[in-house]
Amino acid sequence: MRVSQPSRSVLLAVGLGVLLLLWLLLGDRLRFRDTAPDAEARPQAQLARVEVREQTAQDHVPRVSAQGELLPWREVALRARAAGQVAALRVREGSRVNSNAVLIELDPEDLPARLRRSEAELASQRAELAGAERLQGRQLASENELLRLRSSLAQAEAEEAALRQQLANARPRAPFAGVVDRLDVEEGDFLQVGETFAHLVEDQRLRASAWVSQREITGIEPGLAARVTLLDGSQLEGEVIFVSARAQESTRSYRVEAEVANPERRRIAGSSATLEIALPARKAHALSPALLVLDDAGRMAVRHLDDDDRVQLTRVRLLSASSREAWVDGLPEQVRLITVGGGFVAEGQQVEAVSEGGAR
């Protein structure tokens, strides 16, 4: 049914009255203020909270590690200096020999007889010269005669020395103490001059040879302590004796060698090994590898706080690292490392510092 015109007017009046009553009740709360509220009444922005650890730099001995191999200190292919038939073998393969030990003997043939004749001729020449010198003292021998006798004596001495050398060449000796790694002749073989008859290896000390990258070669010098780790885990101590002055073109790495003692004379020459070189000690910080980040330039850095609790991002250099610990330098000697929350703050931002133990 239709609502009459007076009823509509009544309803409108009632509605306006309700709105007016509400405005009177709430208007004081909703009106704008001409002045800002007190600072104490305003809510303050909450600072980001991070955990920090205060630590002091410690002495650290960085080590450079490189894969390489163990080589004999010396090895040589022994070659015959005289031709002849092998009369006797004085050593066997694998034998350890002292320096100057006879290795094989060649048939000397008539060398001993020729040497005895030369020795007799030499003695005769010396006696004749001595007699002529006595006669000259009494003016009974000329100067020319003395010169002739001295020339003959020198020739006899040279012939005698040559025969002695030929006889020594028929009995070749070890130039140094070591192991006869290979023997290439048998009794009855005929050797030509220059033919190899044995290989001698010195294994009482070894050379550890490895290639070090150009990034790690800085600071490596002869005289630094070195350690060689074998595949079975055993270790040998040594000292760096050589660092190449030029990098290899293909790999841009440098050859480094260390002298390693092998007092037990273990048969390890030619085996693979890890060479660790101890660099000079320096002040550094030990921290978790998880705390290492990259700055905008892609360089390694660490977040820490200054005295005003503002975040600092300092570039560092990695000295050594493992799965549990990294050693870096470049940080202040006393530093407040951000250990938790560093990923949520930016450089220069002020934060609320909480120690790892929970105290502010």
matplotlib code that plots the C-alpha trace (Angstrom):
import matplotlib.pyplot as plt

x = [0.0, 1.2, 2.7, 1.0, 3.0, 2.8, 4.2, 7.2, 8.0, 7.8, 10.3, 12.7, 12.6, 13.3, 16.3, 17.8, 17.3, 19.2, 22.1, 22.2, 22.3, 25.2, 27.2, 26.8, 28.0, 31.0, 32.0, 34.6, 36.5, 36.5, 37.4, 40.9, 43.6, 45.5, 48.7, 50.7, 50.5, 53.3, 56.4, 55.8, 52.3, 53.6, 54.6, 58.4, 59.8, 61.3, 65.0, 66.1, 67.7, 70.9, 73.1, 76.8, 80.0, 82.9, 86.3, 90.0, 92.2, 94.6, 97.9, 97.1, 99.5, 97.8, 98.6, 98.6, 97.6, 98.3, 98.2, 101.5, 103.8, 106.9, 110.0, 113.4, 115.9, 118.3, 118.1, 120.5, 120.9, 124.4, 126.2, 129.3, 132.4, 134.3, 133.4, 133.8, 132.1, 130.4, 132.5, 130.6, 127.6, 128.3, 124.7, 121.2, 118.0, 116.6, 119.9, 120.9, 124.4, 126.8, 128.5, 131.5, 130.4, 131.4, 128.3, 129.6, 133.0, 134.0, 136.6, 139.8, 141.6, 145.3, 144.8, 146.5, 149.6, 149.7, 149.4, 152.3, 154.5, 153.5, 154.3, 157.7, 158.4, 157.3, 159.7, 162.5, 161.9, 161.8, 165.1, 166.8, 165.6, 166.8, 170.3, 170.4, 169.5, 172.4, 174.8, 173.7, 174.7, 178.3, 177.9, 177.9, 174.3, 172.9, 169.7, 168.4, 168.9, 166.9, 164.1, 163.9, 163.8, 161.2, 159.0, 159.4, 158.5, 155.3, 154.3, 154.9, 152.8, 150.0, 150.0, 150.0, 147.0, 145.1, 145.5, 144.4, 141.3, 140.5, 140.9, 138.6, 136.0, 135.9, 134.6, 131.9, 130.9, 127.8, 128.1, 125.9, 124.2, 120.9, 118.8, 119.6, 116.2, 117.0, 119.8, 119.9, 122.7, 123.6, 127.0, 128.3, 126.6, 128.8, 128.6, 129.3, 130.5, 127.5, 125.1, 122.9, 123.5, 121.7, 119.4, 120.3, 117.8, 118.4, 115.4, 116.8, 115.3, 112.7, 111.4, 107.7, 106.6, 103.3, 101.7, 100.3, 97.7, 98.7, 96.2, 98.0, 101.6, 102.0, 104.1, 105.6, 109.4, 112.2, 112.8, 109.1, 108.0, 106.2, 104.2, 103.5, 100.5, 100.4, 97.3, 97.5, 97.3, 100.9, 102.8, 106.4, 108.0, 110.1, 111.1, 110.4, 113.5, 112.3, 109.6, 109.5, 109.8, 107.4, 103.9, 103.1, 101.4, 98.6, 97.5, 98.9, 100.3, 103.7, 105.9, 106.9, 109.3, 110.0, 112.8, 111.3, 113.3, 112.6, 114.7, 112.8, 113.5, 109.9, 109.3, 107.0, 108.9, 106.6, 103.4, 100.7, 100.8, 99.3, 101.8, 100.9, 103.1, 102.9, 103.0, 104.3, 101.9, 99.6, 96.7, 93.4, 89.8, 88.2, 84.5, 81.8, 81.9, 78.2, 79.1, 80.9, 79.0, 79.6, 79.6, 78.2, 81.4, 81.3, 84.1, 84.1, 83.1, 81.8, 79.1, 79.9, 78.9, 80.7, 80.6, 77.2, 75.6, 75.5, 76.1, 79.5, 80.4, 84.1, 86.0, 88.1, 90.6, 90.2, 93.3, 92.1, 88.7, 87.1, 83.5, 83.4, 85.8, 87.2, 90.2, 90.1, 92.1, 91.1, 88.8, 89.8, 91.7, 88.7, 85.4, 81.7, 80.6, 77.0, 76.3, 72.5, 70.2, 72.8, 70.8, 68.0, 70.0, 71.8, 75.1, 74.8, 71.6, 71.4, 70.3, 69.7, 72.7, 72.2, 75.1, 75.0, 74.3, 71.2, 72.4, 72.1]
y = [0.0, 3.5, 5.7, 9.1, 12.3, 13.3, 9.9, 10.5, 13.8, 12.3, 9.6, 12.2, 14.3, 11.4, 10.4, 13.9, 14.0, 10.8, 12.1, 15.3, 13.5, 11.3, 14.4, 16.0, 12.9, 12.1, 15.4, 16.2, 13.1, 13.4, 17.0, 17.8, 19.1, 22.3, 21.1, 17.9, 15.4, 15.2, 13.2, 10.9, 10.1, 9.3, 5.6, 5.2, 3.1, -0.1, -0.7, -3.9, -6.3, -8.2, -10.5, -9.6, -11.1, -9.1, -10.7, -9.8, -10.7, -13.6, -14.8, -17.1, -19.1, -19.3, -22.4, -22.7, -26.2, -27.6, -31.0, -32.4, -35.4, -36.7, -36.9, -38.4, -35.9, -37.1, -39.8, -40.5, -42.9, -44.3, -44.7, -46.6, -44.6, -47.5, -50.3, -53.9, -57.1, -57.2, -59.5, -59.2, -57.5, -56.2, -55.1, -56.2, -54.3, -52.7, -52.8, -49.9, -48.7, -46.2, -43.5, -44.7, -48.3, -50.5, -51.4, -53.6, -54.7, -54.8, -57.2, -55.0, -57.2, -56.0, -52.8, -54.0, -55.1, -51.9, -49.9, -51.9, -51.1, -47.5, -47.3, -48.8, -46.4, -43.5, -44.6, -44.9, -41.4, -39.9, -41.6, -40.4, -36.8, -36.9, -38.0, -35.3, -32.7, -33.8, -33.7, -30.2, -29.1, -30.1, -28.5, -32.0, -31.8, -29.2, -27.3, -28.8, -32.3, -31.4, -30.0, -33.2, -35.4, -33.3, -33.5, -37.3, -37.5, -35.5, -37.7, -40.8, -39.3, -38.6, -42.1, -43.6, -41.4, -42.3, -46.0, -45.6, -43.7, -46.5, -49.1, -47.0, -46.7, -50.5, -50.5, -47.8, -46.6, -45.0, -41.1, -40.9, -43.2, -44.5, -47.4, -49.2, -48.7, -50.6, -52.7, -53.0, -55.4, -59.0, -60.8, -61.4, -58.4, -56.1, -52.4, -49.6, -46.2, -44.1, -47.1, -47.0, -49.9, -48.8, -46.2, -44.8, -43.0, -41.1, -41.5, -40.5, -37.1, -36.2, -33.2, -32.4, -30.6, -28.8, -26.0, -23.0, -20.6, -16.9, -15.9, -17.8, -17.5, -14.2, -14.6, -18.0, -17.9, -20.4, -21.2, -21.5, -24.6, -27.2, -30.3, -33.2, -35.4, -38.8, -40.7, -42.9, -39.8, -39.9, -36.7, -35.6, -32.3, -30.2, -26.8, -24.8, -24.7, -23.3, -21.0, -20.4, -16.8, -17.2, -18.7, -21.5, -20.1, -22.7, -22.7, -19.4, -21.3, -21.4, -24.4, -24.8, -27.4, -28.4, -30.6, -33.4, -35.8, -39.5, -41.0, -44.3, -44.5, -45.4, -46.2, -43.2, -41.4, -40.8, -40.9, -38.2, -35.9, -32.7, -29.9, -27.5, -24.4, -22.4, -18.6, -16.1, -15.5, -12.5, -11.1, -12.4, -13.2, -16.6, -16.7, -18.9, -19.1, -18.2, -14.7, -14.0, -11.9, -10.1, -6.3, -4.4, -4.9, -8.7, -8.6, -10.7, -8.7, -9.1, -7.1, -5.7, -2.7, 0.5, 2.2, 3.8, 0.5, 1.2, -1.5, -1.5, -3.7, -4.2, -5.9, -8.8, -11.3, -15.0, -16.6, -20.1, -21.9, -25.1, -26.2, -25.0, -22.0, -19.2, -17.0, -13.5, -10.3, -6.7, -6.2, -4.0, -5.7, -5.3, -6.0, -6.5, -9.2, -9.5, -13.2, -13.2, -10.9, -9.5, -10.4, -8.1, -4.9, -2.5, -0.7, 2.5, 1.4, 1.8, -1.3, -2.7, -4.9, -8.0, -10.1, -13.8, -14.5, -12.3, -9.2, -5.8]
z = [0.0, -0.5, 2.3, 2.5, 2.1, 5.8, 6.8, 4.6, 6.1, 9.6, 8.7, 7.2, 10.2, 12.5, 10.4, 10.5, 14.2, 14.7, 12.6, 14.5, 17.8, 16.6, 15.5, 18.8, 20.6, 18.4, 16.9, 19.5, 18.9, 15.2, 14.8, 13.4, 15.7, 14.9, 16.7, 16.4, 19.2, 21.7, 20.8, 23.7, 22.3, 18.8, 18.2, 17.6, 14.6, 16.0, 15.1, 13.5, 15.9, 15.1, 17.1, 17.4, 18.6, 19.8, 18.9, 18.6, 15.7, 16.3, 14.9, 12.0, 9.7, 6.4, 4.2, 0.5, -0.7, -4.1, -5.7, -7.0, -7.0, -5.2, -7.3, -6.5, -5.3, -8.0, -10.7, -13.4, -16.3, -16.1, -19.4, -20.3, -20.7, -22.2, -24.6, -23.5, -22.5, -19.1, -16.9, -13.6, -12.0, -8.6, -7.8, -8.5, -9.4, -6.2, -4.4, -2.2, -2.9, -1.3, -3.2, -5.3, -5.1, -8.1, -10.1, -12.9, -14.3, -17.9, -19.2, -19.0, -21.6, -21.8, -19.8, -16.6, -18.5, -20.4, -17.2, -15.6, -18.6, -18.5, -14.8, -15.4, -18.2, -16.0, -13.2, -15.8, -17.1, -13.6, -12.7, -15.9, -15.3, -11.7, -12.9, -15.6, -13.0, -10.8, -13.8, -14.6, -11.2, -12.1, -15.6, -17.2, -18.8, -21.2, -20.7, -23.9, -22.6, -19.5, -21.5, -23.7, -20.6, -18.9, -22.1, -22.2, -18.5, -19.1, -22.0, -19.9, -17.0, -19.5, -20.9, -17.4, -16.4, -19.5, -18.9, -15.2, -16.4, -19.0, -16.2, -14.0, -16.8, -17.0, -13.4, -13.3, -9.8, -8.3, -8.4, -5.2, -2.7, -3.8, -5.3, -8.5, -9.9, -13.1, -14.5, -18.2, -18.8, -18.0, -17.7, -21.2, -22.8, -24.8, -24.0, -26.4, -25.3, -24.3, -23.9, -20.7, -18.3, -15.1, -13.5, -10.1, -7.8, -4.6, -2.3, 1.1, 0.3, -2.2, -4.2, -3.9, -7.0, -7.5, -9.5, -7.5, -9.0, -9.6, -7.0, -4.3, -5.3, -3.5, -0.4, -1.3, -1.1, -0.7, 3.0, 4.0, 5.9, 3.8, 4.5, 2.2, 2.7, 0.9, -0.3, 2.8, 5.1, 6.3, 6.3, 5.6, 6.6, 4.3, 3.1, -0.1, -2.2, -5.6, -6.9, -10.7, -11.8, -14.7, -14.9, -17.3, -20.3, -20.5, -16.9, -15.5, -12.6, -11.0, -10.3, -6.7, -5.3, -1.7, -0.3, 1.8, 4.1, 3.6, 6.4, 6.2, 2.5, 1.7, -1.9, -2.6, -5.4, -8.3, -6.2, -5.9, -2.9, -1.5, -0.8, 1.9, 2.3, 5.6, 4.8, 7.4, 10.3, 10.3, 12.2, 11.1, 12.2, 12.3, 11.5, 10.0, 6.2, 6.3, 7.4, 4.1, 1.6, -1.6, -1.9, -4.9, -6.8, -6.3, -3.7, -0.5, 2.5, 6.1, 8.0, 11.4, 13.6, 14.4, 17.9, 17.0, 16.1, 12.4, 9.9, 8.2, 5.1, 5.0, 2.2, 3.3, 1.9, 2.4, 3.8, 4.3, 4.6, 5.5, 5.8, 9.4, 9.6, 7.4, 8.2, 6.7, 7.0, 6.3, 9.4, 12.4, 15.1, 17.4, 15.6, 16.4, 13.9, 13.0, 13.4, 13.1, 11.1, 8.8, 5.7, 6.8, 7.2, 4.9, 5.1, 7.2, 8.9, 12.6, 14.5, 17.9, 18.9, 21.0, 22.0, 21.1, 24.8, 24.6, 26.5, 24.8]

ax = plt.figure().add_subplot(projection="3d")
ax.plot(x, y, z, "-o")
ax.set_aspect("equal")
plt.show()
